[in-house]
Amino acid sequence: MLLTSATLLLALSGYAALCMASPFGPCRKCSGTGLRELRKGAKTCRRCHGRRRRLRIGTRAYNAWRRTHAAGTRPTTNPKGAPPWR
């Protein structure tokens, strides 16, 4: 149980470090080429719009959490020295 928890924690922290270092990863649909092969020829990828990179799932989840947290907290525009409830 302890070994499994440690391995999971290590994997999650490694993925979080990867998302912080490189928030964009290659598009999974076009394999990072920006083009989709069709019978008639090639078209730009619909998912990445030809840019070849997309936000990683972890980065997308972190951004959603940050937006939710910012929307749910009150702004702190108090004068200096005033308590937050005034």
PDB file of N, CA, C and O in Angstrom:
ATOM      1  N   MET A   1       0.822  -1.188   0.000  1.00  0.00           N
ATOM      2  CA  MET A   1       0.000   0.000   0.000  1.00  0.00           C
ATOM      3  C   MET A   1       0.868   1.254   0.000  1.00  0.00           C
ATOM      4  O   MET A   1       0.598   2.201  -0.738  1.00  0.00           O
ATOM      5  N   LEU A   2       1.899   1.257   0.821  1.00  0.00           N
ATOM      6  CA  LEU A   2       2.783   2.407   0.906  1.00  0.00           C
ATOM      7  C   LEU A   2       3.575   2.581  -0.391  1.00  0.00           C
ATOM      8  O   LEU A   2       3.780   3.705  -0.849  1.00  0.00           O
ATOM      9  N   LEU A   3       4.008   1.493  -0.968  1.00  0.00           N
ATOM     10  CA  LEU A   3       4.765   1.559  -2.217  1.00  0.00           C
ATOM     11  C   LEU A   3       3.891   2.077  -3.351  1.00  0.00           C
ATOM     12  O   LEU A   3       4.351   2.861  -4.181  1.00  0.00           O
ATOM     13  N   THR A   4       2.645   1.649  -3.393  1.00  0.00           N
ATOM     14  CA  THR A   4       1.709   2.108  -4.416  1.00  0.00           C
ATOM     15  C   THR A   4       1.428   3.599  -4.269  1.00  0.00           C
ATOM     16  O   THR A   4       1.398   4.329  -5.260  1.00  0.00           O
ATOM     17  N   SER A   5       1.224   4.052  -3.037  1.00  0.00           N
ATOM     18  CA  SER A   5       0.963   5.469  -2.787  1.00  0.00           C
ATOM     19  C   SER A   5       2.170   6.326  -3.155  1.00  0.00           C
ATOM     20  O   SER A   5       2.023   7.399  -3.739  1.00  0.00           O
ATOM     21  N   ALA A   6       3.362   5.846  -2.811  1.00  0.00           N
ATOM     22  CA  ALA A   6       4.577   6.590  -3.139  1.00  0.00           C
ATOM     23  C   ALA A   6       4.789   6.659  -4.645  1.00  0.00           C
ATOM     24  O   ALA A   6       5.197   7.696  -5.168  1.00  0.00           O
ATOM     25  N   THR A   7       4.517   5.572  -5.341  1.00  0.00           N
ATOM     26  CA  THR A   7       4.661   5.555  -6.803  1.00  0.00           C
ATOM     27  C   THR A   7       3.663   6.496  -7.460  1.00  0.00           C
ATOM     28  O   THR A   7       4.010   7.223  -8.391  1.00  0.00           O
ATOM     29  N   LEU A   8       2.428   6.486  -6.981  1.00  0.00           N
ATOM     30  CA  LEU A   8       1.407   7.379  -7.522  1.00  0.00           C
ATOM     31  C   LEU A   8       1.764   8.842  -7.266  1.00  0.00           C
ATOM     32  O   LEU A   8       1.614   9.680  -8.155  1.00  0.00           O
ATOM     33  N   LEU A   9       2.228   9.148  -6.075  1.00  0.00           N
ATOM     34  CA  LEU A   9       2.628  10.511  -5.740  1.00  0.00           C
ATOM     35  C   LEU A   9       3.809  10.957  -6.592  1.00  0.00           C
ATOM     36  O   LEU A   9       3.850  12.105  -7.035  1.00  0.00           O
ATOM     37  N   LEU A  10       4.752  10.084  -6.822  1.00  0.00           N
ATOM     38  CA  LEU A  10       5.909  10.396  -7.658  1.00  0.00           C
ATOM     39  C   LEU A  10       5.481  10.647  -9.105  1.00  0.00           C
ATOM     40  O   LEU A  10       5.972  11.578  -9.742  1.00  0.00           O
ATOM     41  N   ALA A  11       4.577   9.829  -9.621  1.00  0.00           N
ATOM     42  CA  ALA A  11       4.105   9.994 -10.996  1.00  0.00           C
ATOM     43  C   ALA A  11       3.331  11.304 -11.149  1.00  0.00           C
ATOM     44  O   ALA A  11       3.511  12.018 -12.136  1.00  0.00           O
ATOM     45  N   LEU A  12       2.473  11.621 -10.179  1.00  0.00           N
ATOM     46  CA  LEU A  12       1.704  12.865 -10.254  1.00  0.00           C
ATOM     47  C   LEU A  12       2.597  14.093 -10.131  1.00  0.00           C
ATOM     48  O   LEU A  12       2.382  15.084 -10.828  1.00  0.00           O
ATOM     49  N   SER A  13       3.580  14.041  -9.269  1.00  0.00           N
ATOM     50  CA  SER A  13       4.478  15.190  -9.142  1.00  0.00           C
ATOM     51  C   SER A  13       5.339  15.339 -10.392  1.00  0.00           C
ATOM     52  O   SER A  13       5.655  16.460 -10.789  1.00  0.00           O
ATOM     53  N   GLY A  14       5.717  14.240 -11.010  1.00  0.00           N
ATOM     54  CA  GLY A  14       6.462  14.313 -12.271  1.00  0.00           C
ATOM     55  C   GLY A  14       5.634  14.917 -13.391  1.00  0.00           C
ATOM     56  O   GLY A  14       6.140  15.713 -14.182  1.00  0.00           O
ATOM     57  N   TYR A  15       4.347  14.537 -13.462  1.00  0.00           N
ATOM     58  CA  TYR A  15       3.464  15.097 -14.492  1.00  0.00           C
ATOM     59  C   TYR A  15       3.203  16.577 -14.230  1.00  0.00           C
ATOM     60  O   TYR A  15       3.124  17.368 -15.170  1.00  0.00           O
ATOM     61  N   ALA A  16       3.070  16.958 -12.954  1.00  0.00           N
ATOM     62  CA  ALA A  16       2.877  18.374 -12.618  1.00  0.00           C
ATOM     63  C   ALA A  16       4.109  19.182 -13.006  1.00  0.00           C
ATOM     64  O   ALA A  16       3.982  20.304 -13.495  1.00  0.00           O
ATOM     65  N   ALA A  17       5.296  18.629 -12.793  1.00  0.00           N
ATOM     66  CA  ALA A  17       6.526  19.318 -13.198  1.00  0.00           C
ATOM     67  C   ALA A  17       6.599  19.437 -14.722  1.00  0.00           C
ATOM     68  O   ALA A  17       7.037  20.464 -15.242  1.00  0.00           O
ATOM     69  N   LEU A  18       6.176  18.404 -15.433  1.00  0.00           N
ATOM     70  CA  LEU A  18       6.155  18.457 -16.893  1.00  0.00           C
ATOM     71  C   LEU A  18       5.192  19.523 -17.385  1.00  0.00           C
ATOM     72  O   LEU A  18       5.502  20.254 -18.326  1.00  0.00           O
ATOM     73  N   CYS A  19       4.016  19.620 -16.752  1.00  0.00           N
ATOM     74  CA  CYS A  19       3.036  20.633 -17.148  1.00  0.00           C
ATOM     75  C   CYS A  19       3.537  22.040 -16.860  1.00  0.00           C
ATOM     76  O   CYS A  19       3.233  22.969 -17.609  1.00  0.00           O
ATOM     77  N   MET A  20       4.299  22.209 -15.789  1.00  0.00           N
ATOM     78  CA  MET A  20       4.846  23.527 -15.485  1.00  0.00           C
ATOM     79  C   MET A  20       5.963  23.893 -16.456  1.00  0.00           C
ATOM     80  O   MET A  20       6.058  25.044 -16.884  1.00  0.00           O
ATOM     81  N   ALA A  21       6.799  22.934 -16.802  1.00  0.00           N
ATOM     82  CA  ALA A  21       7.930  23.200 -17.686  1.00  0.00           C
ATOM     83  C   ALA A  21       7.492  23.360 -19.142  1.00  0.00           C
ATOM     84  O   ALA A  21       8.016  24.210 -19.863  1.00  0.00           O
ATOM     85  N   SER A  22       6.545  22.555 -19.563  1.00  0.00           N
ATOM     86  CA  SER A  22       6.086  22.587 -20.957  1.00  0.00           C
ATOM     87  C   SER A  22       4.580  22.408 -20.982  1.00  0.00           C
ATOM     88  O   SER A  22       4.103  21.276 -21.076  1.00  0.00           O
ATOM     89  N   PRO A  23       3.804  23.506 -20.900  1.00  0.00           N
ATOM     90  CA  PRO A  23       2.353  23.375 -20.834  1.00  0.00           C
ATOM     91  C   PRO A  23       1.712  22.878 -22.126  1.00  0.00           C
ATOM     92  O   PRO A  23       0.579  22.396 -22.104  1.00  0.00           O
ATOM     93  N   PHE A  24       2.410  22.985 -23.234  1.00  0.00           N
ATOM     94  CA  PHE A  24       1.868  22.530 -24.507  1.00  0.00           C
ATOM     95  C   PHE A  24       2.531  21.223 -24.911  1.00  0.00           C
ATOM     96  O   PHE A  24       3.745  21.065 -24.778  1.00  0.00           O
ATOM     97  N   GLY A  25       1.724  20.281 -25.407  1.00  0.00           N
ATOM     98  CA  GLY A  25       2.222  19.009 -25.893  1.00  0.00           C
ATOM     99  C   GLY A  25       1.815  18.819 -27.346  1.00  0.00           C
ATOM    100  O   GLY A  25       1.006  19.591 -27.862  1.00  0.00           O
ATOM    101  N   PRO A  26       2.353  17.815 -28.012  1.00  0.00           N
ATOM    102  CA  PRO A  26       1.978  17.589 -29.407  1.00  0.00           C
ATOM    103  C   PRO A  26       0.520  17.166 -29.527  1.00  0.00           C
ATOM    104  O   PRO A  26      -0.003  16.475 -28.653  1.00  0.00           O
ATOM    105  N   CYS A  27      -0.130  17.576 -30.600  1.00  0.00           N
ATOM    106  CA  CYS A  27      -1.525  17.215 -30.842  1.00  0.00           C
ATOM    107  C   CYS A  27      -1.617  15.707 -31.048  1.00  0.00           C
ATOM    108  O   CYS A  27      -0.835  15.132 -31.804  1.00  0.00           O
ATOM    109  N   ARG A  28      -2.574  15.067 -30.373  1.00  0.00           N
ATOM    110  CA  ARG A  28      -2.708  13.615 -30.490  1.00  0.00           C
ATOM    111  C   ARG A  28      -3.406  13.208 -31.773  1.00  0.00           C
ATOM    112  O   ARG A  28      -3.202  12.097 -32.264  1.00  0.00           O
ATOM    113  N   LYS A  29      -4.219  14.084 -32.319  1.00  0.00           N
ATOM    114  CA  LYS A  29      -4.973  13.729 -33.523  1.00  0.00           C
ATOM    115  C   LYS A  29      -4.068  13.680 -34.757  1.00  0.00           C
ATOM    116  O   LYS A  29      -4.137  12.736 -35.545  1.00  0.00           O
ATOM    117  N   CYS A  30      -3.225  14.696 -34.921  1.00  0.00           N
ATOM    118  CA  CYS A  30      -2.378  14.759 -36.116  1.00  0.00           C
ATOM    119  C   CYS A  30      -0.938  14.361 -35.822  1.00  0.00           C
ATOM    120  O   CYS A  30      -0.079  14.472 -36.697  1.00  0.00           O
ATOM    121  N   SER A  31      -0.661  13.899 -34.608  1.00  0.00           N
ATOM    122  CA  SER A  31       0.684  13.489 -34.167  1.00  0.00           C
ATOM    123  C   SER A  31       1.702  14.614 -34.289  1.00  0.00           C
ATOM    124  O   SER A  31       2.884  14.361 -34.522  1.00  0.00           O
ATOM    125  N   GLY A  32       1.254  15.844 -34.133  1.00  0.00           N
ATOM    126  CA  GLY A  32       2.147  16.989 -34.149  1.00  0.00           C
ATOM    127  C   GLY A  32       2.553  17.467 -35.528  1.00  0.00           C
ATOM    128  O   GLY A  32       3.515  18.226 -35.648  1.00  0.00           O
ATOM    129  N   THR A  33       1.850  17.049 -36.579  1.00  0.00           N
ATOM    130  CA  THR A  33       2.203  17.520 -37.920  1.00  0.00           C
ATOM    131  C   THR A  33       1.387  18.729 -38.339  1.00  0.00           C
ATOM    132  O   THR A  33       1.835  19.519 -39.170  1.00  0.00           O
ATOM    133  N   GLY A  34       0.196  18.886 -37.776  1.00  0.00           N
ATOM    134  CA  GLY A  34      -0.670  20.001 -38.144  1.00  0.00           C
ATOM    135  C   GLY A  34      -1.576  19.690 -39.317  1.00  0.00           C
ATOM    136  O   GLY A  34      -2.444  20.493 -39.662  1.00  0.00           O
ATOM    137  N   LEU A  35      -1.383  18.524 -39.937  1.00  0.00           N
ATOM    138  CA  LEU A  35      -2.175  18.141 -41.107  1.00  0.00           C
ATOM    139  C   LEU A  35      -2.820  16.779 -40.881  1.00  0.00           C
ATOM    140  O   LEU A  35      -2.250  15.919 -40.208  1.00  0.00           O
ATOM    141  N   ARG A  36      -3.995  16.588 -41.439  1.00  0.00           N
ATOM    142  CA  ARG A  36      -4.678  15.298 -41.397  1.00  0.00           C
ATOM    143  C   ARG A  36      -4.696  14.732 -42.807  1.00  0.00           C
ATOM    144  O   ARG A  36      -5.066  15.423 -43.756  1.00  0.00           O
ATOM    145  N   GLU A  37      -4.299  13.486 -42.942  1.00  0.00           N
ATOM    146  CA  GLU A  37      -4.299  12.816 -44.237  1.00  0.00           C
ATOM    147  C   GLU A  37      -5.708  12.324 -44.555  1.00  0.00           C
ATOM    148  O   GLU A  37      -6.299  11.598 -43.755  1.00  0.00           O
ATOM    149  N   LEU A  38      -6.239  12.697 -45.679  1.00  0.00           N
ATOM    150  CA  LEU A  38      -7.551  12.246 -46.125  1.00  0.00           C
ATOM    151  C   LEU A  38      -7.412  11.583 -47.480  1.00  0.00           C
ATOM    152  O   LEU A  38      -6.337  11.594 -48.079  1.00  0.00           O
ATOM    153  N   ARG A  39      -8.499  11.006 -47.959  1.00  0.00           N
ATOM    154  CA  ARG A  39      -8.456  10.366 -49.282  1.00  0.00           C
ATOM    155  C   ARG A  39      -8.166  11.381 -50.372  1.00  0.00           C
ATOM    156  O   ARG A  39      -7.433  11.085 -51.316  1.00  0.00           O
ATOM    157  N   LYS A  40      -8.732  12.569 -50.255  1.00  0.00           N
ATOM    158  CA  LYS A  40      -8.565  13.593 -51.288  1.00  0.00           C
ATOM    159  C   LYS A  40      -7.271  14.381 -51.137  1.00  0.00           C
ATOM    160  O   LYS A  40      -6.872  15.080 -52.069  1.00  0.00           O
ATOM    161  N   GLY A  41      -6.623  14.291 -50.023  1.00  0.00           N
ATOM    162  CA  GLY A  41      -5.399  15.064 -49.783  1.00  0.00           C
ATOM    163  C   GLY A  41      -5.243  15.342 -48.307  1.00  0.00           C
ATOM    164  O   GLY A  41      -5.724  14.586 -47.463  1.00  0.00           O
ATOM    165  N   ALA A  42      -4.574  16.421 -48.005  1.00  0.00           N
ATOM    166  CA  ALA A  42      -4.327  16.779 -46.610  1.00  0.00           C
ATOM    167  C   ALA A  42      -5.095  18.051 -46.259  1.00  0.00           C
ATOM    168  O   ALA A  42      -5.228  18.962 -47.076  1.00  0.00           O
ATOM    169  N   LYS A  43      -5.593  18.091 -45.031  1.00  0.00           N
ATOM    170  CA  LYS A  43      -6.280  19.275 -44.511  1.00  0.00           C
ATOM    171  C   LYS A  43      -5.654  19.641 -43.182  1.00  0.00           C
ATOM    172  O   LYS A  43      -4.990  18.823 -42.545  1.00  0.00           O
ATOM    173  N   THR A  44      -5.868  20.863 -42.776  1.00  0.00           N
ATOM    174  CA  THR A  44      -5.384  21.268 -41.456  1.00  0.00           C
ATOM    175  C   THR A  44      -6.159  20.524 -40.372  1.00  0.00           C
ATOM    176  O   THR A  44      -7.347  20.238 -40.521  1.00  0.00           O
ATOM    177  N   CYS A  45      -5.478  20.224 -39.306  1.00  0.00           N
ATOM    178  CA  CYS A  45      -6.077  19.493 -38.199  1.00  0.00           C
ATOM    179  C   CYS A  45      -7.122  20.367 -37.516  1.00  0.00           C
ATOM    180  O   CYS A  45      -6.882  21.548 -37.266  1.00  0.00           O
ATOM    181  N   ARG A  46      -8.285  19.786 -37.214  1.00  0.00           N
ATOM    182  CA  ARG A  46      -9.361  20.544 -36.565  1.00  0.00           C
ATOM    183  C   ARG A  46      -9.074  20.817 -35.096  1.00  0.00           C
ATOM    184  O   ARG A  46      -9.480  21.851 -34.565  1.00  0.00           O
ATOM    185  N   ARG A  47      -8.392  19.917 -34.452  1.00  0.00           N
ATOM    186  CA  ARG A  47      -8.139  20.088 -33.015  1.00  0.00           C
ATOM    187  C   ARG A  47      -7.118  21.177 -32.724  1.00  0.00           C
ATOM    188  O   ARG A  47      -7.341  22.025 -31.861  1.00  0.00           O
ATOM    189  N   CYS A  48      -6.001  21.158 -33.438  1.00  0.00           N
ATOM    190  CA  CYS A  48      -4.933  22.123 -33.146  1.00  0.00           C
ATOM    191  C   CYS A  48      -4.913  23.288 -34.128  1.00  0.00           C
ATOM    192  O   CYS A  48      -4.110  24.208 -33.974  1.00  0.00           O
ATOM    193  N   HIS A  49      -5.777  23.265 -35.130  1.00  0.00           N
ATOM    194  CA  HIS A  49      -5.867  24.317 -36.155  1.00  0.00           C
ATOM    195  C   HIS A  49      -4.534  24.533 -36.866  1.00  0.00           C
ATOM    196  O   HIS A  49      -4.204  25.657 -37.245  1.00  0.00           O
ATOM    197  N   GLY A  50      -3.779  23.471 -37.045  1.00  0.00           N
ATOM    198  CA  GLY A  50      -2.517  23.540 -37.775  1.00  0.00           C
ATOM    199  C   GLY A  50      -1.351  24.048 -36.951  1.00  0.00           C
ATOM    200  O   GLY A  50      -0.255  24.206 -37.489  1.00  0.00           O
ATOM    201  N   ARG A  51      -1.542  24.308 -35.675  1.00  0.00           N
ATOM    202  CA  ARG A  51      -0.466  24.827 -34.827  1.00  0.00           C
ATOM    203  C   ARG A  51       0.414  23.724 -34.260  1.00  0.00           C
ATOM    204  O   ARG A  51       1.483  24.016 -33.724  1.00  0.00           O
ATOM    205  N   ARG A  52       0.005  22.487 -34.361  1.00  0.00           N
ATOM    206  CA  ARG A  52       0.739  21.288 -33.988  1.00  0.00           C
ATOM    207  C   ARG A  52       0.891  21.077 -32.489  1.00  0.00           C
ATOM    208  O   ARG A  52       1.433  20.047 -32.089  1.00  0.00           O
ATOM    209  N   ARG A  53       0.445  21.989 -31.643  1.00  0.00           N
ATOM    210  CA  ARG A  53       0.567  21.857 -30.203  1.00  0.00           C
ATOM    211  C   ARG A  53      -0.780  22.123 -29.546  1.00  0.00           C
ATOM    212  O   ARG A  53      -1.553  22.950 -30.030  1.00  0.00           O
ATOM    213  N   ARG A  54      -1.071  21.425 -28.440  1.00  0.00           N
ATOM    214  CA  ARG A  54      -2.296  21.641 -27.664  1.00  0.00           C
ATOM    215  C   ARG A  54      -1.950  21.678 -26.186  1.00  0.00           C
ATOM    216  O   ARG A  54      -0.915  21.159 -25.767  1.00  0.00           O
ATOM    217  N   LEU A  55      -2.817  22.292 -25.405  1.00  0.00           N
ATOM    218  CA  LEU A  55      -2.596  22.324 -23.958  1.00  0.00           C
ATOM    219  C   LEU A  55      -2.677  20.910 -23.398  1.00  0.00           C
ATOM    220  O   LEU A  55      -3.529  20.121 -23.806  1.00  0.00           O
ATOM    221  N   ARG A  56      -1.800  20.600 -22.474  1.00  0.00           N
ATOM    222  CA  ARG A  56      -1.848  19.296 -21.817  1.00  0.00           C
ATOM    223  C   ARG A  56      -3.076  19.221 -20.918  1.00  0.00           C
ATOM    224  O   ARG A  56      -3.597  20.252 -20.494  1.00  0.00           O
ATOM    225  N   ILE A  57      -3.536  18.021 -20.630  1.00  0.00           N
ATOM    226  CA  ILE A  57      -4.734  17.825 -19.813  1.00  0.00           C
ATOM    227  C   ILE A  57      -4.531  18.397 -18.410  1.00  0.00           C
ATOM    228  O   ILE A  57      -5.440  19.020 -17.862  1.00  0.00           O
ATOM    229  N   GLY A  58      -3.358  18.193 -17.827  1.00  0.00           N
ATOM    230  CA  GLY A  58      -3.067  18.720 -16.496  1.00  0.00           C
ATOM    231  C   GLY A  58      -3.072  20.236 -16.462  1.00  0.00           C
ATOM    232  O   GLY A  58      -3.549  20.831 -15.495  1.00  0.00           O
ATOM    233  N   THR A  59      -2.553  20.868 -17.498  1.00  0.00           N
ATOM    234  CA  THR A  59      -2.546  22.329 -17.575  1.00  0.00           C
ATOM    235  C   THR A  59      -3.962  22.851 -17.726  1.00  0.00           C
ATOM    236  O   THR A  59      -4.331  23.859 -17.124  1.00  0.00           O
ATOM    237  N   ARG A  60      -4.743  22.168 -18.523  1.00  0.00           N
ATOM    238  CA  ARG A  60      -6.147  22.561 -18.718  1.00  0.00           C
ATOM    239  C   ARG A  60      -6.929  22.452 -17.404  1.00  0.00           C
ATOM    240  O   ARG A  60      -7.740  23.325 -17.095  1.00  0.00           O
ATOM    241  N   ALA A  61      -6.693  21.395 -16.637  1.00  0.00           N
ATOM    242  CA  ALA A  61      -7.371  21.215 -15.346  1.00  0.00           C
ATOM    243  C   ALA A  61      -6.923  22.268 -14.338  1.00  0.00           C
ATOM    244  O   ALA A  61      -7.746  22.792 -13.587  1.00  0.00           O
ATOM    245  N   TYR A  62      -5.629  22.585 -14.312  1.00  0.00           N
ATOM    246  CA  TYR A  62      -5.127  23.613 -13.399  1.00  0.00           C
ATOM    247  C   TYR A  62      -5.708  24.984 -13.736  1.00  0.00           C
ATOM    248  O   TYR A  62      -6.080  25.736 -12.834  1.00  0.00           O
ATOM    249  N   ASN A  63      -5.791  25.315 -15.017  1.00  0.00           N
ATOM    250  CA  ASN A  63      -6.365  26.598 -15.423  1.00  0.00           C
ATOM    251  C   ASN A  63      -7.838  26.688 -15.028  1.00  0.00           C
ATOM    252  O   ASN A  63      -8.293  27.746 -14.593  1.00  0.00           O
ATOM    253  N   ALA A  64      -8.581  25.605 -15.169  1.00  0.00           N
ATOM    254  CA  ALA A  64      -9.992  25.601 -14.780  1.00  0.00           C
ATOM    255  C   ALA A  64     -10.127  25.772 -13.272  1.00  0.00           C
ATOM    256  O   ALA A  64     -11.009  26.500 -12.816  1.00  0.00           O
ATOM    257  N   TRP A  65      -9.272  25.116 -12.488  1.00  0.00           N
ATOM    258  CA  TRP A  65      -9.309  25.267 -11.035  1.00  0.00           C
ATOM    259  C   TRP A  65      -8.979  26.701 -10.637  1.00  0.00           C
ATOM    260  O   TRP A  65      -9.628  27.267  -9.756  1.00  0.00           O
ATOM    261  N   ARG A  66      -7.970  27.293 -11.283  1.00  0.00           N
ATOM    262  CA  ARG A  66      -7.579  28.665 -10.966  1.00  0.00           C
ATOM    263  C   ARG A  66      -8.684  29.662 -11.293  1.00  0.00           C
ATOM    264  O   ARG A  66      -8.908  30.599 -10.527  1.00  0.00           O
ATOM    265  N   ARG A  67      -9.388  29.479 -12.426  1.00  0.00           N
ATOM    266  CA  ARG A  67     -10.511  30.357 -12.781  1.00  0.00           C
ATOM    267  C   ARG A  67     -11.644  30.226 -11.774  1.00  0.00           C
ATOM    268  O   ARG A  67     -12.240  31.226 -11.373  1.00  0.00           O
ATOM    269  N   THR A  68     -11.947  28.990 -11.360  1.00  0.00           N
ATOM    270  CA  THR A  68     -13.006  28.758 -10.380  1.00  0.00           C
ATOM    271  C   THR A  68     -12.649  29.378  -9.044  1.00  0.00           C
ATOM    272  O   THR A  68     -13.500  29.994  -8.403  1.00  0.00           O
ATOM    273  N   HIS A  69     -11.420  29.227  -8.616  1.00  0.00           N
ATOM    274  CA  HIS A  69     -10.989  29.805  -7.349  1.00  0.00           C
ATOM    275  C   HIS A  69     -11.047  31.330  -7.407  1.00  0.00           C
ATOM    276  O   HIS A  69     -11.498  31.963  -6.452  1.00  0.00           O
ATOM    277  N   ALA A  70     -10.602  31.921  -8.498  1.00  0.00           N
ATOM    278  CA  ALA A  70     -10.621  33.382  -8.624  1.00  0.00           C
ATOM    279  C   ALA A  70     -12.045  33.919  -8.661  1.00  0.00           C
ATOM    280  O   ALA A  70     -12.303  35.012  -8.156  1.00  0.00           O
ATOM    281  N   ALA A  71     -12.967  33.174  -9.248  1.00  0.00           N
ATOM    282  CA  ALA A  71     -14.356  33.623  -9.305  1.00  0.00           C
ATOM    283  C   ALA A  71     -15.046  33.490  -7.958  1.00  0.00           C
ATOM    284  O   ALA A  71     -16.025  34.188  -7.698  1.00  0.00           O
ATOM    285  N   GLY A  72     -14.555  32.608  -7.101  1.00  0.00           N
ATOM    286  CA  GLY A  72     -15.215  32.364  -5.829  1.00  0.00           C
ATOM    287  C   GLY A  72     -14.646  33.133  -4.659  1.00  0.00           C
ATOM    288  O   GLY A  72     -15.215  33.097  -3.568  1.00  0.00           O
ATOM    289  N   THR A  73     -13.532  33.831  -4.854  1.00  0.00           N
ATOM    290  CA  THR A  73     -12.937  34.589  -3.755  1.00  0.00           C
ATOM    291  C   THR A  73     -13.231  36.071  -3.924  1.00  0.00           C
ATOM    292  O   THR A  73     -13.358  36.579  -5.039  1.00  0.00           O
ATOM    293  N   ARG A  74     -13.334  36.746  -2.793  1.00  0.00           N
ATOM    294  CA  ARG A  74     -13.597  38.182  -2.822  1.00  0.00           C
ATOM    295  C   ARG A  74     -12.316  38.939  -3.115  1.00  0.00           C
ATOM    296  O   ARG A  74     -11.236  38.504  -2.715  1.00  0.00           O
ATOM    297  N   PRO A  75     -12.417  40.061  -3.807  1.00  0.00           N
ATOM    298  CA  PRO A  75     -11.208  40.863  -4.011  1.00  0.00           C
ATOM    299  C   PRO A  75     -10.752  41.485  -2.695  1.00  0.00           C
ATOM    300  O   PRO A  75     -11.575  41.791  -1.832  1.00  0.00           O
ATOM    301  N   THR A  76      -9.479  41.665  -2.547  1.00  0.00           N
ATOM    302  CA  THR A  76      -8.939  42.223  -1.310  1.00  0.00           C
ATOM    303  C   THR A  76      -8.481  43.655  -1.568  1.00  0.00           C
ATOM    304  O   THR A  76      -7.282  43.923  -1.645  1.00  0.00           O
ATOM    305  N   THR A  77      -9.427  44.566  -1.700  1.00  0.00           N
ATOM    306  CA  THR A  77      -9.106  45.972  -1.936  1.00  0.00           C
ATOM    307  C   THR A  77      -9.442  46.778  -0.692  1.00  0.00           C
ATOM    308  O   THR A  77     -10.290  47.670  -0.734  1.00  0.00           O
ATOM    309  N   ASN A  78      -8.782  46.465   0.409  1.00  0.00           N
ATOM    310  CA  ASN A  78      -8.989  47.173   1.666  1.00  0.00           C
ATOM    311  C   ASN A  78      -7.899  48.220   1.841  1.00  0.00           C
ATOM    312  O   ASN A  78      -6.785  48.037   1.349  1.00  0.00           O
ATOM    313  N   PRO A  79      -8.203  49.324   2.539  1.00  0.00           N
ATOM    314  CA  PRO A  79      -7.136  50.273   2.857  1.00  0.00           C
ATOM    315  C   PRO A  79      -6.131  49.626   3.802  1.00  0.00           C
ATOM    316  O   PRO A  79      -6.441  48.658   4.496  1.00  0.00           O
ATOM    317  N   LYS A  80      -4.950  50.167   3.813  1.00  0.00           N
ATOM    318  CA  LYS A  80      -3.906  49.583   4.668  1.00  0.00           C
ATOM    319  C   LYS A  80      -4.314  49.642   6.134  1.00  0.00           C
ATOM    320  O   LYS A  80      -4.781  50.671   6.624  1.00  0.00           O
ATOM    321  N   GLY A  81      -4.133  48.540   6.810  1.00  0.00           N
ATOM    322  CA  GLY A  81      -4.408  48.483   8.230  1.00  0.00           C
ATOM    323  C   GLY A  81      -5.852  48.168   8.579  1.00  0.00           C
ATOM    324  O   GLY A  81      -6.146  47.892   9.742  1.00  0.00           O
ATOM    325  N   ALA A  82      -6.765  48.199   7.611  1.00  0.00           N
ATOM    326  CA  ALA A  82      -8.166  47.905   7.910  1.00  0.00           C
ATOM    327  C   ALA A  82      -8.376  46.404   7.955  1.00  0.00           C
ATOM    328  O   ALA A  82      -7.811  45.681   7.134  1.00  0.00           O
ATOM    329  N   PRO A  83      -9.180  45.915   8.900  1.00  0.00           N
ATOM    330  CA  PRO A  83      -9.454  44.475   8.905  1.00  0.00           C
ATOM    331  C   PRO A  83     -10.297  44.086   7.687  1.00  0.00           C
ATOM    332  O   PRO A  83     -11.015  44.928   7.148  1.00  0.00           O
ATOM    333  N   PRO A  84     -10.223  42.841   7.251  1.00  0.00           N
ATOM    334  CA  PRO A  84     -10.903  42.436   6.021  1.00  0.00           C
ATOM    335  C   PRO A  84     -12.424  42.463   6.112  1.00  0.00           C
ATOM    336  O   PRO A  84     -13.082  42.445   5.071  1.00  0.00           O
ATOM    337  N   TRP A  85     -13.018  42.504   7.312  1.00  0.00           N
ATOM    338  CA  TRP A  85     -14.471  42.481   7.409  1.00  0.00           C
ATOM    339  C   TRP A  85     -15.086  43.867   7.371  1.00  0.00           C
ATOM    340  O   TRP A  85     -16.310  43.976   7.454  1.00  0.00           O
ATOM    341  N   ARG A  86     -14.317  44.914   7.252  1.00  0.00           N
ATOM    342  CA  ARG A  86     -14.858  46.272   7.160  1.00  0.00           C
ATOM    343  C   ARG A  86     -14.891  46.757   5.756  1.00  0.00           C
ATOM    344  O   ARG A  86     -15.319  47.883   5.502  1.00  0.00           O
TER     345      ARG A  86
END
